[in-house]
């Protein structure tokens, strides 16, 4: 029962801190464009395909025995 006297003020402080962080995020514009990031994932215009280099055909040491 004595523990509850420490837990209740601790939870109230933690709740107030969470509310303060929520208000800070809202005031700083964190929730302004919710759809932009979702659509930006689907756009790949800035990614250019990498051209594959042709590598020389390498043969295993005993490959000439099989041919």
OpenMM code with the backbone's topology and positions (N, CA, C; nanometers):
from openmm import Vec3, app, unit

residues = "UNK UNK UNK UNK UNK UNK UNK UNK UNK UNK UNK UNK UNK UNK UNK UNK UNK UNK UNK UNK UNK UNK UNK UNK UNK UNK UNK UNK UNK UNK UNK UNK UNK UNK UNK UNK UNK UNK UNK UNK UNK UNK UNK UNK UNK UNK UNK UNK UNK UNK UNK UNK UNK UNK UNK UNK UNK UNK UNK UNK UNK UNK UNK UNK UNK UNK UNK".split()
positions = [
    Vec3(0.0813, -0.1191, 0.0000),
    Vec3(0.0000, 0.0000, 0.0000),
    Vec3(0.0861, 0.1261, 0.0000),
    Vec3(0.2040, 0.1188, 0.0613),
    Vec3(0.2917, 0.2354, 0.0644),
    Vec3(0.3493, 0.2665, -0.0737),
    Vec3(0.3583, 0.1635, -0.1583),
    Vec3(0.4143, 0.1830, -0.2922),
    Vec3(0.3244, 0.2727, -0.3760),
    Vec3(0.1954, 0.2644, -0.3547),
    Vec3(0.1010, 0.3421, -0.4344),
    Vec3(0.1192, 0.4924, -0.4148),
    Vec3(0.1707, 0.5309, -0.2999),
    Vec3(0.1952, 0.6737, -0.2752),
    Vec3(0.3076, 0.7280, -0.3634),
    Vec3(0.3924, 0.6419, -0.4095),
    Vec3(0.4971, 0.6839, -0.5023),
    Vec3(0.4566, 0.6657, -0.6473),
    Vec3(0.3743, 0.5630, -0.6743),
    Vec3(0.3343, 0.5352, -0.8119),
    Vec3(0.2352, 0.6378, -0.8671),
    Vec3(0.1427, 0.6810, -0.7860),
    Vec3(0.0416, 0.7762, -0.8350),
    Vec3(0.1049, 0.9086, -0.8781),
    Vec3(0.1889, 0.9715, -0.7983),
    Vec3(0.2536, 1.0946, -0.8477),
    Vec3(0.3453, 1.0682, -0.9674),
    Vec3(0.4093, 0.9545, -0.9686),
    Vec3(0.4957, 0.9209, -1.0826),
    Vec3(0.4163, 0.9079, -1.2114),
    Vec3(0.3008, 0.8427, -1.2067),
    Vec3(0.2166, 0.8271, -1.3253),
    Vec3(0.1556, 0.9600, -1.3683),
    Vec3(0.1239, 1.0451, -1.2716),
    Vec3(0.0716, 1.1777, -1.3070),
    Vec3(0.1795, 1.2586, -1.3788),
    Vec3(0.3022, 1.2535, -1.3286),
    Vec3(0.4124, 1.3254, -1.3952),
    Vec3(0.4406, 1.2677, -1.5337),
    Vec3(0.4370, 1.1366, -1.5460),
    Vec3(0.4596, 1.0727, -1.6759),
    Vec3(0.3487, 1.1099, -1.7747),
    Vec3(0.2255, 1.1147, -1.7278),
    Vec3(0.1136, 1.1549, -1.8133),
    Vec3(0.1249, 1.2995, -1.8568),
    Vec3(0.1646, 1.3869, -1.7659),
    Vec3(0.1828, 1.5277, -1.8018),
    Vec3(0.2966, 1.5458, -1.9023),
    Vec3(0.4014, 1.4679, -1.8868),
    Vec3(0.5124, 1.4740, -1.9822),
    Vec3(0.4669, 1.4275, -2.1202),
    Vec3(0.3848, 1.3227, -2.1257),
    Vec3(0.3339, 1.2738, -2.2544),
    Vec3(0.2442, 1.3778, -2.3210),
    Vec3(0.1608, 1.4438, -2.2440),
    Vec3(0.0736, 1.5490, -2.2984),
    Vec3(0.1581, 1.6660, -2.3477),
    Vec3(0.2625, 1.7012, -2.2739),
    Vec3(0.3511, 1.8102, -2.3162),
    Vec3(0.4214, 1.7763, -2.4475),
    Vec3(0.4661, 1.6533, -2.4624),
    Vec3(0.5313, 1.6116, -2.5877),
    Vec3(0.4313, 1.6137, -2.7027),
    Vec3(0.3078, 1.5722, -2.6783),
    Vec3(0.2049, 1.5755, -2.7817),
    Vec3(0.1779, 1.7180, -2.8279),
    Vec3(0.1643, 1.8117, -2.7338),
    Vec3(0.1410, 1.9510, -2.7708),
    Vec3(0.2618, 2.0106, -2.8421),
    Vec3(0.3823, 1.9747, -2.7993),
    Vec3(0.5032, 2.0244, -2.8673),
    Vec3(0.5072, 1.9752, -3.0114),
    Vec3(0.4739, 1.8459, -3.0326),
    Vec3(0.4762, 1.7907, -3.1679),
    Vec3(0.3707, 1.8576, -3.2556),
    Vec3(0.2553, 1.8852, -3.2003),
    Vec3(0.1496, 1.9500, -3.2779),
    Vec3(0.1869, 2.0937, -3.3139),
    Vec3(0.2497, 2.1643, -3.2217),
    Vec3(0.2880, 2.3040, -3.2485),
    Vec3(0.4052, 2.3151, -3.3451),
    Vec3(0.4927, 2.2145, -3.3473),
    Vec3(0.6098, 2.2219, -3.4346),
    Vec3(0.5827, 2.1676, -3.5743),
    Vec3(0.4587, 2.1239, -3.6011),
    Vec3(0.4226, 2.0841, -3.7371),
    Vec3(0.4473, 1.9382, -3.7695),
    Vec3(0.4570, 1.8530, -3.6726),
    Vec3(0.4815, 1.7114, -3.6986),
    Vec3(0.3624, 1.6428, -3.7646),
    Vec3(0.2434, 1.6938, -3.7455),
    Vec3(0.1234, 1.6303, -3.7981),
    Vec3(0.0631, 1.7068, -3.9147),
    Vec3(0.1392, 1.7922, -3.9800),
    Vec3(0.0864, 1.8745, -4.0878),
    Vec3(0.0557, 1.7937, -4.2136),
    Vec3(0.1482, 1.7118, -4.2605),
    Vec3(0.1324, 1.6399, -4.3868),
    Vec3(0.1392, 1.4902, -4.3592),
    Vec3(0.0250, 1.4317, -4.3299),
    Vec3(0.0225, 1.2888, -4.2983),
    Vec3(0.0255, 1.2017, -4.4233),
    Vec3(-0.0236, 1.2525, -4.5362),
    Vec3(-0.0300, 1.1729, -4.6583),
    Vec3(0.0975, 1.1845, -4.7428),
    Vec3(0.1754, 1.2889, -4.7230),
    Vec3(0.2927, 1.3109, -4.8069),
    Vec3(0.3955, 1.2007, -4.7964),
    Vec3(0.4270, 1.1578, -4.6778),
    Vec3(0.5257, 1.0520, -4.6598),
    Vec3(0.4755, 0.9191, -4.7148),
    Vec3(0.3462, 0.8944, -4.7038),
    Vec3(0.2903, 0.7693, -4.7564),
    Vec3(0.3018, 0.7652, -4.9081),
    Vec3(0.2814, 0.8775, -4.9742),
    Vec3(0.2922, 0.8810, -5.1196),
    Vec3(0.4377, 0.8869, -5.1648),
    Vec3(0.5246, 0.9452, -5.0849),
    Vec3(0.6646, 0.9577, -5.1218),
    Vec3(0.7332, 0.8216, -5.1276),
    Vec3(0.6866, 0.7269, -5.0481),
    Vec3(0.7435, 0.5923, -5.0509),
    Vec3(0.7207, 0.5277, -5.1864),
    Vec3(0.6056, 0.5546, -5.2477),
    Vec3(0.5692, 0.4899, -5.3731),
    Vec3(0.6383, 0.5512, -5.4936),
    Vec3(0.6894, 0.6726, -5.4820),
    Vec3(0.7563, 0.7383, -5.5944),
    Vec3(0.9038, 0.7000, -5.5968),
    Vec3(0.9483, 0.6494, -5.7108),
    Vec3(1.0888, 0.6114, -5.7220),
    Vec3(1.1567, 0.6848, -5.8378),
    Vec3(1.1149, 0.8078, -5.8646),
    Vec3(1.1716, 0.8844, -5.9749),
    Vec3(1.3180, 0.9198, -5.9525),
    Vec3(1.3584, 0.9346, -5.8286),
    Vec3(1.4956, 0.9761, -5.8016),
    Vec3(1.5924, 0.8577, -5.7968),
    Vec3(1.5431, 0.7364, -5.8115),
    Vec3(1.6300, 0.6190, -5.8090),
    Vec3(1.6540, 0.5749, -5.9532),
    Vec3(1.7787, 0.5710, -5.9928),
    Vec3(1.8144, 0.5291, -6.1276),
    Vec3(1.8599, 0.3841, -6.1239),
    Vec3(1.8189, 0.3053, -6.2231),
    Vec3(1.8613, 0.1650, -6.2224),
    Vec3(2.0123, 0.1539, -6.2414),
    Vec3(2.0700, 0.0614, -6.1730),
    Vec3(2.2142, 0.0387, -6.1819),
    Vec3(2.2409, -0.0554, -6.2969),
    Vec3(2.3311, -0.0132, -6.3862),
    Vec3(2.3656, -0.0992, -6.4990),
    Vec3(2.4613, -0.2077, -6.4506),
    Vec3(2.4286, -0.3284, -6.4878),
    Vec3(2.5132, -0.4402, -6.4467),
    Vec3(2.6310, -0.4508, -6.5423),
    Vec3(2.7477, -0.4704, -6.4856),
    Vec3(2.8666, -0.4882, -6.5666),
    Vec3(2.8763, -0.6336, -6.6074),
    Vec3(2.9202, -0.6545, -6.7293),
    Vec3(2.9410, -0.7913, -6.7731),
    Vec3(3.0744, -0.8386, -6.7184),
    Vec3(3.0681, -0.9452, -6.6466),
    Vec3(3.1898, -1.0020, -6.5917),
    Vec3(3.2435, -1.1079, -6.6856),
    Vec3(3.3743, -1.1224, -6.6916),
    Vec3(3.4288, -1.2275, -6.7771),
    Vec3(3.3866, -1.3646, -6.7245),
    Vec3(3.3674, -1.4557, -6.8168),
    Vec3(3.3267, -1.5904, -6.7792),
    Vec3(3.4439, -1.6589, -6.7113),
    Vec3(3.4211, -1.6984, -6.5904),
    Vec3(3.5275, -1.7649, -6.5164),
    Vec3(3.5031, -1.9145, -6.5185),
    Vec3(3.6105, -1.9854, -6.5356),
    Vec3(3.5985, -2.1305, -6.5412),
    Vec3(3.6635, -2.1921, -6.4191),
    Vec3(3.6080, -2.3001, -6.3774),
    Vec3(3.6655, -2.3711, -6.2661),
    Vec3(3.7892, -2.4460, -6.3153),
    Vec3(3.8844, -2.4765, -6.2289),
    Vec3(4.0071, -2.5427, -6.2741),
    Vec3(3.9819, -2.6748, -6.3465),
    Vec3(3.8814, -2.7467, -6.3086),
    Vec3(3.8567, -2.8753, -6.3738),
    Vec3(3.7442, -2.8673, -6.4754),
    Vec3(3.7036, -2.7448, -6.5173),
    Vec3(3.5944, -2.7289, -6.6109),
    Vec3(3.6318, -2.7773, -6.7500),
    Vec3(3.7601, -2.7686, -6.7893),
    Vec3(3.7995, -2.8127, -6.9225),
    Vec3(3.7894, -2.9653, -6.9361),
    Vec3(3.7904, -3.0376, -6.8305),
    Vec3(3.7760, -3.1816, -6.8353),
    Vec3(3.6350, -3.2223, -6.8725),
    Vec3(3.5360, -3.1398, -6.8374),
    Vec3(3.3971, -3.1735, -6.8649),
    Vec3(3.3578, -3.1400, -7.0069),
    Vec3(3.4265, -3.0538, -7.0753),
    Vec3(3.3869, -3.0126, -7.2111),
    Vec3(3.4448, -3.1007, -7.3149),
] * unit.nanometer
topology = app.Topology()
chain = topology.addChain("A")
for resn in residues:
    res = topology.addResidue(resn, chain)
    for name in ("N", "CA", "C"):
        topology.addAtom(name, app.Element.getBySymbol(name[0]), res)
